[in-house]
Amino acid sequence: MNTAKHITVLLADDHMVVREGLRKLLEAEHDIEVIGEAATGRKAVELTEKLQPDVVVMDIAMPQMNGLEATRQIRKINASIKILILSAHSDDAYVTNVAELGASGYLIKQTSASLLAAAIRAVKNGNDFYSPLIAKRIQKRRQNSLGRKGLNKPNASSLSSREEEVLQLIAEGSANKQIADSLSISIKTVEKHREHLMHKLDIHDTAGLTRYAIATGIIENSVQLTIV
C-alpha cells in the first residue's frame, strides 16, 4: 500500500499550541504532510517562498504582519499556492477581504479535523471551501444582492503593501527605528510612509492610526507584541 503524502502544508498561527494541535491532527491524514510552521505573517511569507507548500493554512490576526497582508504577498510570490484561512473571526468583512486577495477558503477555528482535511484537499484541487455557516451567509448574501451593493471595502484596500506593513507595526507600538530595522528600510523612509498613511486615511496621530488598524482588523485589540 502506497502511504506517500502528497499535499504539503505550511501552518501560520501565532499560538504555538494551535500549531501543535493542527500538526497532530493533520499528521493522522494519509495524504497530508506539514512541512513548516510560522508564528508571524512575515515568517509565513519567507517560508512559503523557501518551501513552496501546496497549501498555506493561515490565521488572520498575527503580529508583525497579519494574515491578510501575508496572503497578498504570497499570491505575488506564487499564485498557484493555495491559501486556506483558519481564523476565530467569521465577520463578512474578513471573508470578503481574503477572497478578494485570492484565498481559496475560510474556516472558523471550531472546525473539526475532518472538515479541515477536506478543505485542504478541496483547495489543493482548485476548489473554494468555506465553513458551513460562512457558506450559508455567502449564499444568502448573493440571493439578496439584487439591487444593493456588496460589502464596503475598508479604506485599507487603498494602501500599498508596504504601507500596511508600516501601519501594523505602528499600531503594535514599534518606534520608527524598530520599524526601519524590521523592514530593512531607512528611518526617513518610515517617516515618509507614516506621512502617506496619515494623508491617505485623514488621520493625524498615532492613536488614531492604532484605532483604525484595530477597527479594520489589521491587528487585534489584544495583539501580542512580542515573538520569541
N, C-alpha and C positions, 0 to 999 in steps of 0.2 A: 504494500500500500504506500502510495506517494504522500508523504506528510509535509512536503516543501511548502513554506509560506511564501505567498507571492504578492500580498498587499502590504507595502511598507508604510508605517505611520510615524509621524512626529507629534508628540504631545506638548502643548503650550498652555501652561497654567501656573500662576504664581504660588499656588499652595502645593507643597511637596506631598502632603497626604493625599490630595486629589490625584496628582500624577501617579503616585504609587498604586492607588486603588485602580485607576484606569489601566495601568500597565498589567496588573494582575488579572483584571477582567479580560483584557484583550489577549493575553498570553494563553488563555484557555481556548481561544479560537484556532482552528487548524490552519486557516489561511491568512492570518493577520500577524504581522511582526512589528513591534515597536522598536524603532531604530534610533530614537533620540528624544530628549526632553528639554524644554526651555521654560525658564521662570519669568522671562520678560518678552515683550513683543520684539524687541531688538534682537535678543538671542534667537528667537524663533526664525527671524529673517536670516540671520547668519547661518544657523544650522540647516535651514531649508536650502540655501544656496550650496552648502557643502555636501549635504546628504542626499538631496533630491528625492524626498519621500513621495509616495503616490498620493498620500492624504495627510493634511495637517489638521489635527483636532485642536481647535483654538478657543481659548477663553477670550472674553472682550475686555474685562477690567483687569489690566496688568500694569505695573509701574514701568516707568521709563519710556515705554511705547505701548499703547493699548492695542487690542486685537483688531480694531478697525483699520488703523494705520498699518499694522503688520500685514493684514490681508491685502491692502492696496500695494504694498511693496513686494510681497511675494508674487502677486499676479504679474507684476512687471518683470520679475526675475524669470518666471516660467509659468505661463498661463495654463499649461497642461496639468500642473499640480492642483489637486482639488482641496478646497478648504471647507471644513465642517465646523461650524460654530457650536460650542458646548458652553452654555452660559446660565447663570442664575437669573439673568434678565430675560424677560419674554415680551417686552414692550414692542408695539408695532414699529416704532421709530428705529429701534435697533435692527429688527428683522429687515426692514426696508433698506436701511443703510448697507448692511452686509451683502444683501442681494445685489444692490447697485454696484458694490465694489467687486463683485464676482464670486462671492462664496456660493457653494453648491448646496448647503443645507444648514439647518439651525435646530439644535436640540436644547431642551432645558435640562438642568443638571439632575433632576429627579428621574431622568430616563433610565430604563432598565438596561442591563448589559446586552441582552439580545437585540434590543432596538438600536443601541449604539453600533453593534457589529453589523446589523442590517444596513444602517445608514452609511457606514464606511464602505461596504460593498456597493451600495447603490451609487454613491458619488464617484467611486472609482470607475464605475461603468458608464459614467456620463449623465447620470440622472440627478435631479434635485431631490432632497429629502428633508422633511420638517417634522417636528414633534406633532402628534395628532391635534393637540389644542391649537397650535400655531397654524397648522394646515387648515383647520376649520375656520379660523379667523381670516386667513388669506382668501379662502373660497367665499366667505360671506362678504368680505370687502369687495371682491371682484363683482359679486352679484349686485351689490349696492352702488357700484361705481358709476353707473349711468347718470350723466348729468351733474356729477360732482367731481371735484378734484381729488387726487390721491393725497397721501400724507405729505405735509410740507417738509421739505428737506431743511435740516438745520443749517444755519449760516456757515458752519464749519466746512460745508462742501465747497465753499469758495476759497478756502485756504489751500496753500500748496502743501505738499507732503512735509517739507522741512518746517513750515510754519506750524503745522500740527504737532510735530515733534517738540519744537520750542515751547509751544503753548502748554503741552502736557508737563514738561519739565518745570516751567514757571509755576504752574498750578500745584506741582508737588513740592514746591518750596526751594528749588535749586536757585542759587545765585548765578549771575552772568558767567563768572569764571567756571563754575561747575558745569553749566550748560555747554560752554565752549569746549571744555575738556571732554565731556561726554560725547559730543557730536564731532569732535576734531575740527572745529572751526575757530575763528578768532573771536575775541570778546566784542570787537567792533561789529562783526557780522551778527552776533547775537543781539546786540543793541538795535541793529537795523531791522532784524526780524521782529523784535519786540515793538518797534515803532510801526511796522507794517501791520502787525496784529491789531494794535490799538486803533489804527486808522481804519482798517477793513471792518472791524467789529464795532467801531464807535464806542470803545471802552478805554478809559484813560488812567486806570490804576491797576496794580497787581491783584488787589482783592476782587475787582470786577472781572478780570481775566479768569481768576480761580473759580468764581461763581459760575461764569459762562462754561468753563470746562466741565464742571460738575453737572450743570443743567443739560448739557448736550451729550453727556455720557463719555466724554474723553477721559475723565477719571471718576472714580467713586468718591463719595464724601468721606469714606473710611479708608481711602487708599493707603497701602503700606509703603512707606517711603524708603525703606532700607532693604536691599537684596544682598545677601552674603555671596 
